[in-house]
Amino acid sequence: MLWWHKFMLRSNSESRNAAINKLWNSGNPRAVEALVAGLKFWDHKVKVQLDFVDEFGKIGAVSPLLHALNEKNGQVRARAAEMLGNIQDKSSVESLIMALKTDKTCSVRVAAARALGAIGGVNAMKALLVALNDRGSYQWTTGNLIRTTSVKKESAEALKNISSQPIDSEELASIVPSLAALVLDKTPSVRHAAFEVLGNIGDSTAIKILLQASIKEKYAADVLKNIKNQKAVEPFLQVMKDRDEDGAIRAIAAEALGELGDPRALEPLLQAMQDGWGFHYTKALGKLGLRTAAEAVIEDLFSRIPDSKLEEDEVAAFRNLFGNYTNLILSAGRYTYSRKTLGVSDPVTNHYYDFDLDAVEKLCNVNTPISSNILYELSKIKSVREVISQETYMGDRFTELSFEPIRSLAHDELIKRGNPSYDPAAYLDSDAWNISISRKRTTPR
């Protein structure tokens, strides 16, 4: 290819571009070497030849691109690293690791980090972990925009990318100790990358690190809730069974178990809910969607009497368990809340409460064993003591929030149905969850 080098040195960009087109159209695999050699001629036509090399792929391109990593021109080395990442040949990993560690040009180290993230492997991850200590950054211009990146940021992104790829679990576990230190890093992108990698690893040690971090950092909690790896179930179960564990950690473990949907979570979640640990466990049981939990969840919901509108994800969690009954169950045993502050110098805040009797009416129009069970629970619902006003000097004034209208409506309907026996087995019958409208109620409230 000596003639090609001489031609590239002596010709102008238009002639070089014409020659590159001719080489490409020839379909000769040896043309790749010549095209890679053109990297050093960095002019406005160079993108054409570089795209050609990308399209040639693995056919003879890796060797000349590895050689190009040693070129004097930093732009050539960076572009060579980028193309090696596009080709994703594992034989280039060691050379890219060397470029990441030793190249003096920041853009080359950034390109090497991105390439390693695309190719993957534990060796690449170990090198990227070290590169998180690299403080190098650089800017470039795209149109009128000035963009900035750094080796640290790109290495963190590359680690996230690799950890989502299929890798031997034992090899992944070997980097967990290094990740444990990164969850305390001052740079958010580095911490977030560490959380995501730990989440993708999902073994007992990784889960424990994430749980501890989740107390202070929401991103870690979100990673835990989105883990899809079934091997994470056992560590979460261990947390749930430990009654001495921090309540916030147990709550996050509960939500994660609900997302994973493993039936082994049923008993620990039921126990935590019955122990009064909080709404997180009720929601997790809803997400789990096992009808064996329906009775306990309904009883818990009606005993809590939630006074605020549930978020969409919370409603979706219960829909997994209650199906078409979801809105009726969530609305029937609750009240709406509002408040109004009067006065300026000595303000008084009045609190107002209202029931959703429409939901109870609709339940009365649904003639199924399930609706009879729900009405039975509503007929026993207890009144609660709530604040009706808050005064600066006089203290709070309370009132009993009576659920008598709901109890009466449910009780009357059960009498009309002949006082059917409460039947917990109905919750286990899939057909019983099909809603049928039996009649329109015409009696006034």
Secondary structure, DSSP 4 states (H G I P E B T S, - for coil): -HHHHHHHHHS-HHHHHHHHHHHHHHT-TTHHHHHHHGGGS-STTHHHHHHHHHHHTTSS-HHHHHHHTT-S-HHHHHHHHHHHHHHT-GGGHHHHHHHHHH-S-HHHHHHHHHHHHHH--HHHHHHHHHHTT---EEEEEETTEEEEEEHHHHHHHHHHHHHTS---HHHHHTTHHHHHHHTT-SSHHHHHHHHHHHHHH-SHHHHHHHHHHHTT-HHHHHHHHT---GGGHHHHHHHHH-TTS-HHHHHHHHHHHHHHT-GGGHHHHHHHHHTT--HHHHHHHHHHT-GGGHHHHHHHHHHH---SPPPHHHHHHHHHHHGGGHHHHHHHT-EEEEEEEE-SSS-EEEEEEEE-HHHHHHHHTB-SHHHHHHHHHHHTPPPEEEEEEEETTTEEEEEEE--HHHHHHHHHHHHHTT-PPP-GGGGG-GGGGS--B-----S--
